[in-house]
Amino acid sequence: MERGIDKDLLGKFKAVAQGPDADLLREFLDMLYYRHEEHREPLSAEDWAAIKEGKEAIKRGEFVTLEELEKDLGL
């Protein structure tokens, strides 16, 4: 039996995909998609905590751009 797409899940996906976190959603979806291809283990509690911490750091502006990193590395 083929499973249909849950309407609530699809609605949430569409809402996030149209908002400011659309890029993050795409990265997360890619990570989940390719994880199954490589038969990786699910994310641990520590992984989820690190993701949350990273998102909070980005919101606080604690990041460097690729251009800034390349400049700092002399590339």
N, C-alpha and C positions, 0 to 999 in steps of 0.2 A: 504494500500500500504506500503510495506517495504522500508525503506530508506537505501540506500547504503552508504558506507563509502566514505566521500569526499576524493578524491585522494590527494589534496593539504594538507589537515589536516593529512592524514596518512603519507605523506612524511615528514612533519614537526615532527610528533611524532617519526618516525623511526630515524630521524637525531638526535633529542634530546636524544632518548633512547640509542644511541650509543656513546654519548658524555659524558663529565665530569659531567653533571647534570642529569644523568640517575636515580640516587637514589632519587633525588628531584622530578623528574617526576613521579616515582613510588609512592612516598608518596602522592603527589598531586592527582594522579589518584585514589589511595585508598580512600583518603579523599572525593573526589567527589562521588565515587561509594557508599561508606557507608553512605554519607549524604543523598542520595536519599532513602536508606533503612529506615532511621530513620526520614524522612520527616523534615529535618532541613531546616532553612532558608538559602538563598544564602549568600555568604560572603559579608560583608559590605565594604564600602570604607576604614574604619578603619582597618578591617581585612587584606585587601590587602596591606595597608601601613605597618602594622606590619610584614607581610610576607616579603615584600621588605626590610624593615629595618633589619630583621633577616638574610636574604641572604647576605646583604652587610656586616653585622657584621662577619658572617662566612668567607667571602672573606678576611676580615681584620685580621682573625685569632682570633677573640674575641669569644672564646667558650672554654668549658672544656669537656674532654672526660668523659664517664661514669665511668671509672676507677678512674679518678681524683676526681670526685664528691663523689664516694663511699669512697675514702681515706679521703677526707675532712670531711665527715660525720661520719667517724669511722666505716664504715660497712665492 
